[in-house]
Amino acid sequence: MEENKNNVRSILVVKFGGSSLANGEKISNAVKAVTKELGKGLRIAVVVSAMGQTTDFLLETVKKAVNCEKMACSADVDDVLAMGERTSARIFSAALKANGVKCRYFDPSDPDWPIITNDVPMNADPILEICEERICEHVLPLLNEDVVVVVPGFVGKTLNGKITTMGRGGSDITAFVLARTLKAKQVILVTDVDGIMTADPKLVKSARKIPQIDVSSLIGLAGSSQKFLQKKALKYKEDWMDVKIINHANCDLDMEGTVIKGSLTRNVATVDFPEAIASITIVGKGLSQSPEILDQVIQKLKSEEVQLLGFSANYDSLIMYVPESMLDKILEPLHSVVHDNPEAVAMAVRKNLSLIKIKKAGLEETPGVLGGLAKSLSMEGINIYGLFTVASGIHVFVNKACVEEALMVVRKAVEEIVEAC
């Protein structure tokens, strides 16, 4: 029996994705996997997605049956989409009972339903304080009585009783909200992949499974065709919470997969490098098309042990951002690259810059972020001396003298832009 230092049995939250519940045999295997963990003395909360492609089928059916313009504001759509997960919960509970397991499934029609959200159609967010109160009051006592709790993922309910859904990654959100309140030992996400891969195995044959990855690296895979949990859900992952992604094919929750560590930073914008930064610009013709010049620049920086804080390249220029204190070491070596290559024309330096790093899950999918940031800074008379995207983040270079003001402007602008979307 697994116990923590306070002699309290550990809680495990398991989310079964749609592919792992696609038919009766797979549901039976999922139930057997849960039963096996129960035998170890764990308390278990199960979150279920809709079976197979049920949600896609329901959404497509609604689109064809209802005028699209009316559908966007229809209160009925969430109610229809929620049916997939609600059905899965009923079937999973029936299968558990058939295996002699005490269980209780929650349904949003229940007065003790634990997941309360705001009222945003098809993309609601949980109201954490209320969710935590309800989970502690209604879910935890059942777990303490050795009852397996089954909760439909993706589904929520407003305080006035309206059914909601939480959009892509909604079932993962449900699992994380439960886990953070229950202080669960681990969250296991059961999918149809072995874990997170070093590359998309459909595109790269030599791709291999990553045993462990940090959240900050994970959100850098934005736009990947690989299947992994949605970035929106990562907002609800706590730093202490281990999340493991495994393949349902092995019918074993103990199997190795990919463990996700860490959490998203709570600060949307930060200044991670406190010292003054300088930009070094080399201009010429076709610089980014010359592997030799690029290699020479990198080797000069490496040989002088200069920390590279940012790098951008286009057809006619290369820009490096380095600590200003390193200029005396690196300017002459970099100028030798200009001198030795006819494609390079000249080099320029700008001092006294600061770097603001902006990172927020799903930022790259939010339209108008770059334009909104530039406009907000411009309205305050703050110039931008460098701006580029890095995975799910944005790096902005401003004058060091106004970095604190710029930081406040950026934080406010990002939140307003995200809220508007």
Helices and strands as residue ranges (DSSP letters): E 11-16, G 18-21, H 24-38, E 43-48, H 54-65, H 68-71, H 76-81, H 83-98, E 103-105, H 128-134, I 135-139, H 140-144, E 148-152, E 155-157, E 163-165, H 170-182, E 186-191, E 212-214, H 215-218, G 219-221, H 231-234, E 243-247, G 248-250, E 258-261, E 269-270, E 277-284, G 287-289, H 291-303, E 310-314, E 317-323, G 324-326, H 327-340, E 344-359, G 363-365, H 369-379, E 386-390, E 393-399, G 400-402, H 403-420
